[in-house]
């Protein structure tokens, strides 16, 4: 069984929600994403995609409730060491 259509839709949904965040929150969440990808928290890219979708939706809800991403998360995420360092620009 292949999950490709599901994963493709999950990524599209995640990007849509991410792009709906304020500029400040968008930047915060992108740093968090780089940290998660760079830190290899999840070995399975599908699991990582699911967790990121959940987190980004949580940030979107917090933003609707009047919280900044930093207020919601508690601190700025550390930038992870990525195989593709150009992602950290």
N, C-alpha and C positions, 0 to 999 in steps of 0.2 A: 504494500500500500504506500502510495506517495503522498506527501503532505505539501508538495510544491504550491498548489493553488492556495492552500490555507496560509502558508508562510508568506506568499506574495501579498495576500490581502492583509495579513497582520502587519507587514512592513508598511503598506500604504496607509492603513489606519493609524499606525504609530506616527508616521510623518505628518499626517493631517492634524493630529492632536498637537504634536510638537510645534508645528507652524502656527497654531492658534494661540500659543503662549505669548506673553509680553516679551519684548526684546530682552529684558534683563533675565527673566525666567528661562527663556529659550537658551541663552548663553550658559546659564547655570546647569541646565539639564544636559546640554551638549558636553560640558566638561565632565559631568557625572558619567555620561555614556562612554566617553573616551577612557575614563578611569576604569570602568567596568570591562570594556573590551581589552584595554591594555594590561589590566591586572589578571586577565584570564580567570575571572571569578567562576564562570561557567564554561565547562569544556564543550558543551553542546550548544551550537549556535542557535538552535531552535529554542532551547531553554532560556538562553540569554535574550532572544527576541521577545519571548513571552514575558519575562521579568521586566524588560525595558518598557513594553507596552503597559504593563500594570503600573509601573512607577510613573511613567509620563501621564497616564490618566489620573493618578493620585495627585500629581503636581497641578494638573489642569483643574481638578476639583478644589484644591487648596487655593489656587489663584481666584477661582470664582467666589471663594469664601473670604477673599481679601488678604490672603497671606502671600508673601513673596516665597520663591522657591527656597531661598536661604533660611527664612523664618520656619518654613515647613520642615526642611531637611536638618537644620541645626547648624550647619557650617558649610563652607565652600569645599567641594570634593577635591581630593588630590588628583592631579593629572597622572594617569598611569603611563608606564613605559609602553609605547606602542611600537609594533613592528614598522608602522608607517608614520614616522615622526611628522610628516607634513600635515597630519590631521590636527596637530596642536597649535595651529596658527591663530 
